[in-house]
Amino acid sequence: MTDSFTEEEKKILAPYFTNLDKPVYAFTNRVPEEVVAVLFSKYSRSISSVRKNFLRLVKDPNAGFQEILDTVGSGEGKGFTAALEKARNFFQRILVGYGDDSIGELGMAHIACEDISNIATKRLESARLTSPLEKSTRYVIYDKTKFLREPKIMRSEFADEYVRVNELLLNTYAEQIEPMIAYVKKQWPIEDADLFQGKKYSEISDEAELKRAEKAYESSVKAKALDILRYYMPASTLTNMGITANGRAFEYLISKLMSDELEEVRSIGRMMKEELSKVIPSLVKRAKPSDFVIETRKGMQQLTNKMFENETSETGETVALIDYDKDAEVKIVSSALYEFSNLPMAQIREKVNAMATEERLKVLEEYIGKRTNRREKPMRAAEAAYYTFDMLSDYGAYRDLQRHRMLTQIPQALTVAHGYDIPPELAEVGFEDKFHECMKAAEELYHKLHAKYPHEAQYVVPFAYKIRYLFVFNLREAFHLIELRSVPQGHPSYRYVAQEMFRQIKNVHPVFAQYMRYVYLDERDSLGRLKGELKTQEKLAKLGGKEIDL
């Protein structure tokens, strides 16, 4: 039964809840996250609703909550600070009394991490239960002067060479932008492009539509040029990112960062704890370096070095399917049927094992065969079968693929040992020799650094160099990852990885591959972003405005 409130109570509650008379309601943004966490946590110990418990907090003089509400929005003054501290001490006693780590998942926070390296971003993005967003190498031209002056290296005899190599890489990247844009325009002139409703540029008479077409074309040309030139960028390149997560996820991430081998990453962890302690202190106060992680990583590195000291890589395959469920069809079909029956899995699996192929196919067709676009994901039973891929791709492609969350990913350290890729366009435009010169300079410095500073040596490695990493994911994630990353507007390097994953899954499980209907295997090069940019311009036109440049 929905709560009833007095007129006085309604006045108190109205600014903080989206409604007072329905069983489903949201907090407004005037309620601090720690308050949300406390109120939700009381669901497990109280018969009252959140709104009723909110009123109790307001009326409890020990909570200091009314004092916060009286000054909310200002966030200033000694009165506000004192009230906030009083309230947080009160909330901390509640959280300790509950003793449940899951309470940390009920309060959210948002944090910006700026001027961090492209090594650090991968550490930050490795947290599975956070929502990160990073500055794009496709849409943003990077500042050629902004790379990490790593303290340990800058105190060493390699400092000058480190600065010189980073400047060489980023200056070359910057110098080649305009020539590469000109090359892309020559290869894919606007006159040949299919624009709105498939019309050619010469067929568009409306002035506003012409401007939208030109805007979409220019954006896609720039994206194409920057996709090619990102191979120069060293991992030291500074970037920006934002992360949204709950308190528990932040607590784990901070502990992980504070336990890292790199000082930059440890420093980011310390700063994150300091800043998040200003907004959700009760939820991150336990974050600290983990001796277990530190000692385990150190011991495993020593053990691995000793165990494989005389061995070299035996394969250069970009994508290798090294393990998969041999009975995946039985697992998926059984799991699909399980939800809709009342029988134990063992009994269902026994029946599925005895089924004819046609009968299993009938189940699969019903379960995953009705999708009409790639955003319609197969249902949960598709998670019952797994694939393990060992991958070797350029670091740029890894940066994009690593952002997928619903999988197990284990990267190796970034190195020059596996060589590098060169985009064919660089040779076509006459930049091949300069590219090899840049890669050679980076590789020579890497070897010097690695002898003394093996972890810090990663900073000088350009995106062109290959990194090895392991992906373990289920069939459901395979649908999502492969269909998304094979789209024409994607970067060619990760498109190839996704396409090769599909081919190898098709080799072992053709029955599943036939339902991956939104995989793009077309390898023809094009202005992949043009279609998307045209759609953006059409949407902006319907909204009656232009894109806002923040």
N, C-alpha and C positions, 0 to 999 in steps of 0.2 A: 504494500500500500504506500502511495506517495506521501511524503511528509506534508504536514500542515504547519504554517508559521503565523505568528502574530504579525500585525502591521509593523511593529517596531523591529521584529526579527527580519522581516522582508527588507526593510531599509538597510539593515546591517549586511545582509547576504547579497543583495542585488548587484553591487559593483564587482563581486568576485565569482559569480556563477552565471552561466548562460541562460539558465531558467530555474525557477523555484517550484515548478508544478509537474515535472516529468521525471520518470525514473532514470533517464539517460541525460547527462548534462556534463558540461566541460567547465574547467576553471578558466577565468579570464587571465590575461597576462599580468595582472596586478598581484597575484599570489606567488610569493617566493617558492623556489623549487623544493627547498627543505621542508617547507610547510606542506606542500603536496605529498612529499614522501612520508611525513609523519601521519597525515590524515589517511592516506591509502593503507599504511601499515596497520592502522587500527581496525581495518576490515577483519583481520584475523583474530582480534581479541574483543570486539565490541559488537553489540547488536544494533547500534545506532548507525545512521547514515553519515556520509561525509559532511553533509550540510549541518546536521545536528552537532557533530563533533567539532566542526568549525566554530559554531556558536559557543561551544564550551571553551574552546581556546581563547576566543575573544573575551569571554567573561572571566577567565582565570587570571588573577593578578600576577601569579607567578610566571606565567608564560611570556609576559611582555609583548604579547601579540597585538593588542589594541594600540599600543604605543607605536608599533611599526605601521599599522594601518593608518594611523593619524598622520604619519609623515611619508607614506609611500608615494613614490614619484619624485620626491626631492632627493632622497638618499644623502642628505647633507646634514651637518650640524651634530653637535655632541649628543643631543637628545636621541636622534635617530641611531647613531652608533651605539650608544648605551643600550637602547631598546633592542637592537639587533643582537648584541652580545648576550643580553639576558635571555632572549628568545632561543638563541642557539644553544646555550647551556641547558635550557629546559628541554629542547628537542633531543640533545645528546643523551640526557638521562632516559628519555623515552626509548631511543634507539638501542641504548645499552641494555635496557630492561627487556627489550624484545629479543636481542641476541640473534637476529636473523640477517645474514648477509644479503638476502634478496631485497631487503628494504633499500639498499643502495641502488637498486635498479629503478626505483620509483621517482627519483629526482634527476632531472636532465640539466645539462649545461652546454654552453657553446664556447669554444676557445679558438682564437686565431693564432697561428704560428707562422711568423713572417721571417724572411731572410734566412731560410734554412736550406741546407743542401739537398740534392737529389739522392743522396744516400740516406739522410735523415727521414725524408718523406716516406721511404719504403718501410722504415722501422715504425713510423707512426701509423701507416696504412695497414700494417700487418695485423692490427687488432681486429678480430672478427666481428665484434659487436659494437663497433663505432660507425659513424657515417661521415667519412671525410670527403672533402672536395678540394682539388688542387689546381693551381694555375696551369693553364694549358700551354703546351709547346706548339699547338696548331693555330691558336687564335691570338696569341700574344708574342710580340717580338721581345726577346729577353735583352736586358741591359748587358752590354759586353763587358762592363766593369765589375759586375756583381758575381763574384765567386767566393767561396769560403776560404779565408786565410786561416787554415787549420793551425792552431797554436803550436802543436808539437813540431809540425813541419817548418813553421815559420821561425822556430828557434834553432833549427838544424842547419847544416851546411848546404841543404838542398833548397833553402828558402827562395833564393833568386831564381833558380831554374824552375821551381814550382810556379812562381808568379809568371815567368816568361812563357811557359807552356800553356798555362790557363789563358793568358792574354792572346797567345797565338791562336788557340782554338776558338775563342769567343770573338776575336777581331775578324777572323776568317769567316765565321758564321755571319757576322754583321755585314761584312763587305760584299758577300755573295747574295744578299737578299734581293736587291734591286735587279741584278742580272738574272737571277733565277725567276723572279716574277715575270721579267720580259720573255724569258724562254718558255715559261708555262703559257703565257698569252699567245706566243707564236705557235706552240704545239696544239693548243685548244682555243682557237679564236672564237670570240663571242658570236661571230656571224654563223658559225657552224653548230652552235649549241642549240639543243631543244629547250625552249624556255616555257613560258606559261601556256598551258594547254597544247604543248608540243609545237608551238609557233617558233619560227626563226626570228632572229633579231630584226631583219628587214621587213617582216610581216607585221610588226607591232607599230601601230599608228598613235596610240594613246600616249601622251607625254608622261603621265604619272606611271603608267605601266612600264615604259622604257626605262625610267629612272630606277624602278624597283628591279628590273632585270639587270641593269648595270651594277646596282648595289650587290645583288646576289652573286653575279659573276665575279666582281672584284673580291668579294669575301672568299669565294671558293678558290680563286687563283692564289690569293695570299696563303690560304690554308695548305694548298698543294705545295707551294714553295717552302713553307716552314716545315712541312712534313719531311721534305727531302733534306733540308739543312740541319735538322735536329741531330743528325748523326755526328756532327762536330761537337756538340755540347758536352763538356766534361761533367762528371757526376758531382763536381764541386759547385756547379751553377746554383745560384741562390733562387729560391722560389717561395711562394706563399701558399698556405693551405688553411682551411678551417675544418674543425671537427665538432660534431654534435654527438653526445653520448650520455649515458646515464652514469651516476656516481660510481657504481660498481665497476663498469667497464673502464672508466677513467682511473680508478684506483689500481686496477690490474695493469693498464697501459703504462701508468707512471712508474710503477715498480719495475716493469720490464725495461723501460727506458733508462731508469737509474742504475740498472744492472748491466748496461751495454758496455762493449769494449771501447767505444768511441766517446771522447770527451764531449763533442758537440751534442751527441744524443743524450748523454747523462745530464748535460746542462739544460737541455730542453725539458727533460723530465723534472728537474728541480724547479724550473720556472713555471711549468704547468701546475705543479703542486702549489706553488706560492700563489698563483693567480686564481686557481680554482678554490683555494682555501678562503678566498674573499667572497665566493658566491655559494659554494656547497661544502663548507669546511667539515661538517659532520660526516660527509660521505667519502672524503678522500684523506682523512687524517691518518689512516693506517698505512698509506702508501710509503714504501721505503725500499731501498735496494735489497735484493734477495741473494743472500749468501749461497743458497742452493743453486740458483741460476748461474751466478758468477763462477763458482767452483766447478759446476758441471760442464760449462762451456770450456773452461780452461783445461780440465782433465780430458774431455773428449777430443779437443784439438791436439793435445799431446799424444793421446792414444792413436788417433787417426794418422797423424804424421808418421809415427813409428810403424804402424801397420802397413801403410801404403807408400813408404818412402822411395821405393825403387820402381813404382808403377806409373805408367802414363795412360792417358785417355785412349781407349780402343775404338771409339766411335765418334763421328761428327754429325750423327743424325740430328736433324732439327727437332723432329717429333718421333718419339718411340713409345709405342704402347707396350709396356713391359709386364702388365698384369691386368686381368679382368676376370669377372665371374663366369666360369664355364657354364654354369647352370642359370645364367641370368634370366633366360626366358621363363623358366619354371618359377624363379623367385618373383619376377614382376607379375606374372599372371596370378600366382597364388596370393600375393599381397593385394592385388586389385580386387580379387574375389572376397578376400577376408573381411573387408569393411562392410560388405553387403550381406554377410551370412552371420550365423551364430555358432559356427563350428570352430574347433581348434585348428591352428595353422598346420599341425602335423597331418591332420585328416584331409585338409584342403590340398596340401602339397602332394599327398599320396595320390589323390584323384587327378591332379594336374599332371603328375608324372606319367599317368596312364593315358592321358588325352592324346588324340591324334593331332598332328600339326595344324590341320584345318580348324580344329576346335579351339586351340590356343589362339590362333590368329583372329578368330571371331571375338574372343575376349579383348585382345589388344585393339582391334578395330573399334570396338565399343568404348574402350577406356581412353585411348589417345588419338583416335582417328578422326575426331570431329573438330579439331582446331581450325580456326579460320584466319589466324594471324599469329606471328611469333610471340606476341604478348600474352597469349593464352597458353599458360604452362600446363604440362601434364600434371595430374593430381599426385598426391603424396606417395602412392605405391610405387611410382617410378623411381623412388629413392632406394629401392631394395637391391639394386645391382650397382657395382662400382667398377671404375677404370683407374689405372695408374699410368700416367704419362711422364716420361723423362724428357725434358725439353732443353733445347739449346738455341736461343734466339738472341738477337741484338738487345741491348739493355733497354732501348726505347720501347720495343715491343713488350718486354717483360714489365716495364713500368705500367703499361696499360692493362695487361692481363692480370697483374698482381692485385688489382683492385677488386676482383671478384671475391665474394665473401663466403659463399656456401661450398667450400672445398677445403682440403688440407693442402697447404703449399709450403714447400721447404726449399728455400733458395740456397745456393752456395755463395761464397764471397765473389764480388765482382773482380775480374782478373783480365789480363791480356792473353792468357794461355790458349784460348780457343779461337783467336783471330777476330777479324771484324768483317762486317758487311759494308758494301759500298752501293749506294743507289745508282742505277744505270744512268739516271739523268745527269749526275755530276760529270760522268765521262762525256756524255753527249754535248754538254755545254762547255767542255774544256777545262773542268776543274779537277780532273782525276789526279794529276801530279801533285797539286796543292793538297788534296785530301790525303794522299799517301804520306806526304811530308808531315802533315799534322799528326797522323796516326803514329808515325815512326817516333816523333818527338815525345809523344805521350807514353809510348811503350818503353822507350829507353829510360825515361824518368820513373816509370812504374817499377821497373826492375831495381833501380837504385833505392827507391823508397822501401820496396818490399823487403829488402834485406834487413832493414832496421825497424821499419814501421809497417808491418804487414797489413794491419787494419786500415791505417790512414792512407796507404798507397791507393786504395780504391777511389779516392777523390779525384785523381788525375785521369781516370779511365773515361774516354768518350762514350757516348751512347751507342756508337757503331759497334763496339766490342760485344762479344757474345757472353752471356751468362747462362749457367746451367741451373735448372730448377725442376722440382718434382711437383706435379699436380695430381691429387687423388680426389675424384669426385664421382657422384652418382649419375645415373641416367637422366634424372630430372635436370640437374645442373648442366649436363652435357647439352640438352636441348637449348637451355638458356644461353650458355656461353658460346656455343658454336654458331647458333643462329644470329646472335647479336654481333659477334666479332667477325663474321664473314660478310657483313653488309658492304655494298660497294663504297659507301662513304667512309669506311674504316681505313686505317693505315695499312698499306700493302704488306708490311712485315708481320703484323699480327693477324691479318686476313689469311695469310699463308698458313700460319700455325693452326688457326681454326679449321681451315679447309682440310689440312692434313689430319687433324684429329677426326674429322668426319669420315674421311676415307678409311682410316684405320679401324674405326668403330664399325663401319660398313663391311669391312673385310671379315670381322669376327661375328658381328650381329646384324646382318642385313635386314632382319625382320624389324629391328628398331630404327635403323637408318631410313627406311622407307617412310617413316612418319616425321622425319626431320625435313619438313617440306619447305622451310624458309631459310635453308642454307644456300648461300650464293657461291657458286663454283666458277663464275665468270672471272677470268684472270686478266681481262683486257684493262689496260690502264686508262684512266679517265679523270675528269674533274669530279671526284666522288662526292664532294660536298655540295655541288651545284643544286641538285634536287632538293636537299634539305634547306639550303639558303633561299631557294625560290618559295618553298612552303612558308618559311619565316616571313618573307616579304608579303606574301598573301595574307597571312594572319595579322600582320601589323596594319595592312591596308583595311582589313575588316574592322579593326579596332579604331580606325580613324586617326592613326598617329604614326610617328616614326619611332625607330628604336632609340631607347634612352641610353646615352653613353655615360656611364657612371665614372 
